[in-house]
Amino acid sequence: MIKNEQIDKELQKAGVKFLPFVGDQYSYGISFNDNGELVLGTEAKPGKKVLVLGESHYCDEDLSDEELSSFTREVLDCYLKSEERYSWMRTFLKFERALSNADTNIDSKSIWNHLMFYNYLQCPLRGLRMAGDSRRYEDATTPFFAILKKYKPDYIIVWGRRLFVNLPSENVQEGEYMPSIEINIWSYQIDGHTIMVLPVVHPSGGFLWGYWHEVIVELLKK
């Protein structure tokens, strides 16, 4: 995982409390070949940079600013290094399957090493499946755009329709219709860079990874 103290400080000044997990090979991105197979980008053959966007963290304790800043990274670190499997880890595993289109022999570290993960809401929620109020979504706008400006992903894959409909509408450009999910794919225009946005069913719920694999492949070929 990439750690850059200067970038972290800039993001924190912009209101980012949960610093993002940024894979070492994030800038090389991912792509899919003609058979729909996942291809991890390299310096010689880069793919598209992908931001995986979750909604919120859940915590029953009061955390210090330092603990908040490392929370997202520690979650991913725990997932990638733990030899035990806990129920919450299935969320990440099912999303990986949607990328790899496989349910066995998934190299989690290699996949996440080419991705970026960030949770949108910047205040932890107290209970599972709780929703943030409108103020919390509004407060998360400036930190979110700071992330986009700094890391310039090509695509954002949004976990859950609730988060998707609460994303900020500034700098939005309407895109083309995707019949597979019956919505128009829209994008953010950030400093002349186009970032396409795709909502998927949250992987913690009724997430059919085979179906969403086909949708993600369709998106990344646009």
C-alpha positions as CSV (number, residue, x, y, z in Angstrom):
1,M,0.0,0.0,0.0
2,I,1.2,3.5,-0.9
3,K,1.7,5.9,2.0
4,N,2.6,9.5,1.2
5,E,2.7,11.7,4.3
6,Q,2.5,14.9,2.2
7,I,-0.5,13.7,0.3
8,D,-2.1,12.5,3.5
9,K,-1.7,15.9,5.2
10,E,-3.2,17.6,2.2
11,L,-6.2,15.3,2.3
12,Q,-6.6,15.8,6.0
13,K,-6.7,19.5,5.5
14,A,-9.5,19.0,3.0
15,G,-11.5,17.1,5.7
16,V,-10.6,13.5,4.9
17,K,-10.7,11.6,8.2
18,F,-10.5,8.1,6.9
19,L,-7.5,8.1,4.6
20,P,-7.9,5.9,1.6
21,F,-6.2,2.6,1.0
22,V,-4.1,3.0,-2.2
23,G,-2.5,-0.1,-3.7
24,D,1.1,0.0,-4.7
25,Q,0.2,-0.6,-8.3
26,Y,-3.0,1.6,-8.3
27,S,-1.5,3.8,-11.0
28,Y,-1.2,0.8,-13.3
29,G,-4.8,0.0,-12.9
30,I,-6.8,-3.0,-14.3
31,S,-8.5,-4.0,-17.6
32,F,-10.2,-7.0,-19.1
33,N,-9.2,-8.9,-22.2
34,D,-11.5,-9.9,-25.1
35,N,-12.6,-13.0,-23.1
36,G,-13.6,-10.8,-20.1
37,E,-10.7,-12.0,-18.0
38,L,-9.1,-9.6,-15.5
39,V,-5.8,-8.2,-16.5
40,L,-3.7,-6.4,-13.8
41,G,-1.9,-3.4,-15.3
42,T,1.8,-3.0,-15.5
43,E,4.1,0.0,-16.2
44,A,4.5,-1.3,-19.8
45,K,0.8,-2.0,-20.2
46,P,-1.3,0.0,-17.8
47,G,-5.0,-0.4,-17.4
48,K,-7.6,2.0,-15.9
49,K,-7.4,3.4,-12.4
50,V,-10.4,2.2,-10.3
51,L,-11.7,3.7,-7.0
52,V,-13.8,1.3,-5.1
53,L,-16.2,3.5,-3.0
54,G,-17.8,2.2,0.2
55,E,-20.3,4.1,2.2
56,S,-19.2,4.1,5.8
57,H,-17.3,2.5,8.7
58,Y,-19.1,1.2,11.8
59,C,-17.6,1.6,15.2
60,D,-19.1,1.6,18.7
61,E,-16.1,3.4,20.3
62,D,-14.9,7.0,20.2
63,L,-11.7,7.1,18.1
64,S,-8.9,9.7,18.1
65,D,-8.1,11.5,14.9
66,E,-5.1,9.3,14.4
67,E,-7.1,6.2,14.8
68,L,-9.7,7.4,12.3
69,S,-7.0,8.3,9.8
70,S,-5.6,4.7,9.7
71,F,-9.0,2.9,10.1
72,T,-9.6,2.1,6.4
73,R,-6.1,1.1,5.8
74,E,-6.1,-1.2,8.8
75,V,-9.3,-2.8,7.7
76,L,-7.8,-3.7,4.3
77,D,-4.5,-4.7,5.9
78,C,-6.4,-7.1,8.3
79,Y,-8.3,-8.6,5.4
80,L,-5.3,-9.2,3.3
81,K,-3.0,-10.5,6.0
82,S,-5.4,-12.4,8.3
83,E,-5.3,-16.2,8.1
84,E,-8.7,-16.3,9.8
85,R,-11.9,-15.5,7.9
86,Y,-14.5,-13.3,9.6
87,S,-18.0,-12.7,8.3
88,W,-17.3,-9.0,7.3
89,M,-14.5,-10.2,5.0
90,R,-17.0,-11.8,2.6
91,T,-17.9,-8.3,1.4
92,F,-14.4,-7.8,0.0
93,L,-14.2,-11.4,-1.3
94,K,-17.4,-11.2,-3.2
95,F,-16.3,-8.0,-4.9
96,E,-13.0,-9.6,-5.9
97,R,-14.9,-12.4,-7.5
98,A,-16.9,-9.9,-9.5
99,L,-13.5,-8.7,-10.9
100,S,-11.8,-12.1,-11.4
101,N,-15.0,-14.0,-12.3
102,A,-13.7,-16.9,-10.2
103,D,-14.6,-18.3,-6.8
104,T,-11.3,-20.1,-6.1
105,N,-7.6,-19.3,-6.3
106,I,-8.1,-15.6,-6.0
107,D,-5.0,-13.6,-5.3
108,S,-6.5,-11.0,-3.1
109,K,-3.3,-9.1,-2.5
110,S,-2.5,-8.7,-6.2
111,I,-6.1,-7.5,-7.0
112,W,-6.3,-4.9,-4.2
113,N,-2.7,-3.8,-4.9
114,H,-4.1,-2.4,-8.2
115,L,-7.1,-0.7,-6.6
116,M,-8.0,2.2,-4.4
117,F,-10.6,1.9,-1.6
118,Y,-12.3,4.8,0.2
119,N,-15.3,5.1,2.4
120,Y,-17.5,8.2,1.5
121,L,-18.9,9.2,4.9
122,Q,-16.2,10.7,7.2
123,C,-18.0,9.9,10.5
124,P,-18.2,6.4,11.8
125,L,-21.7,5.0,12.3
126,R,-22.7,3.2,15.5
127,G,-24.7,0.3,14.1
128,L,-24.6,-2.0,11.0
129,R,-26.8,-1.0,8.1
130,M,-27.4,2.5,9.6
131,A,-27.6,5.3,7.1
132,G,-26.0,8.6,7.5
133,D,-28.2,11.7,7.6
134,S,-28.2,14.3,4.8
135,R,-25.8,16.5,6.7
136,R,-23.2,13.8,6.9
137,Y,-23.5,13.2,3.1
138,E,-23.1,16.9,2.5
139,D,-20.1,17.2,4.8
140,A,-18.4,14.4,2.9
141,T,-18.5,16.3,-0.5
142,T,-15.4,18.3,-0.1
143,P,-13.2,15.4,1.1
144,F,-14.5,13.3,-1.7
145,F,-13.6,15.8,-4.4
146,A,-10.2,16.1,-2.7
147,I,-9.7,12.4,-3.2
148,L,-10.7,12.6,-6.9
149,K,-8.5,15.5,-7.6
150,K,-5.5,13.9,-6.0
151,Y,-5.7,10.4,-7.3
152,K,-7.7,10.9,-10.6
153,P,-9.3,7.5,-11.0
154,D,-10.8,6.6,-14.3
155,Y,-13.7,4.8,-12.8
156,I,-15.6,4.7,-9.5
157,I,-17.4,1.5,-8.6
158,V,-20.0,2.5,-5.9
159,W,-21.1,0.0,-3.3
160,G,-24.8,0.3,-2.9
161,R,-27.6,2.4,-4.5
162,R,-28.2,4.4,-1.3
163,L,-24.7,5.8,-1.6
164,F,-25.0,6.3,-5.3
165,V,-28.1,8.5,-5.1
166,N,-26.4,10.6,-2.3
167,L,-23.2,11.4,-4.2
168,P,-22.7,15.1,-5.0
169,S,-24.1,16.4,-8.3
170,E,-21.5,19.0,-8.9
171,N,-19.2,18.6,-11.9
172,V,-21.4,15.8,-13.3
173,Q,-21.8,15.0,-17.0
174,E,-24.6,12.7,-18.2
175,G,-23.4,9.6,-20.0
176,E,-24.7,6.8,-22.1
177,Y,-27.4,4.3,-21.2
178,M,-26.3,0.9,-19.9
179,P,-29.2,-1.6,-20.7
180,S,-27.7,-4.3,-18.3
181,I,-28.5,-2.1,-15.3
182,E,-31.1,0.2,-16.8
183,I,-29.5,3.5,-15.9
184,N,-27.5,6.2,-17.6
185,I,-23.8,6.0,-16.6
186,W,-22.7,9.5,-15.7
187,S,-19.3,10.9,-14.9
188,Y,-17.4,13.6,-13.0
189,Q,-15.3,16.1,-14.8
190,I,-12.4,16.9,-12.6
191,D,-9.6,19.2,-13.9
192,G,-10.4,18.0,-17.4
193,H,-10.3,14.4,-16.4
194,T,-13.4,12.1,-16.9
195,I,-14.3,9.7,-14.1
196,M,-17.1,7.3,-14.9
197,V,-19.4,6.2,-12.0
198,L,-21.0,2.8,-11.7
199,P,-23.3,1.7,-8.9
200,V,-23.4,-2.0,-7.9
201,V,-25.4,-3.8,-5.3
202,H,-23.5,-3.7,-2.1
203,P,-21.4,-6.8,-1.8
204,S,-22.5,-7.4,1.8
205,G,-26.0,-8.1,0.5
206,G,-27.6,-10.0,-2.4
207,F,-24.6,-9.5,-4.7
208,L,-24.4,-11.9,-7.6
209,W,-20.8,-11.6,-8.5
210,G,-21.1,-13.4,-11.9
211,Y,-23.7,-10.9,-13.1
212,W,-21.8,-7.9,-11.8
213,H,-18.6,-9.2,-13.4
214,E,-20.3,-8.8,-16.8
215,V,-21.5,-5.3,-15.9
216,I,-18.0,-4.2,-14.7
217,V,-16.4,-5.6,-17.9
218,E,-18.9,-3.7,-20.0
219,L,-18.2,-0.5,-18.1
220,L,-14.4,-0.7,-18.3
221,K,-14.5,-1.2,-22.0
222,K,-16.2,2.1,-22.5
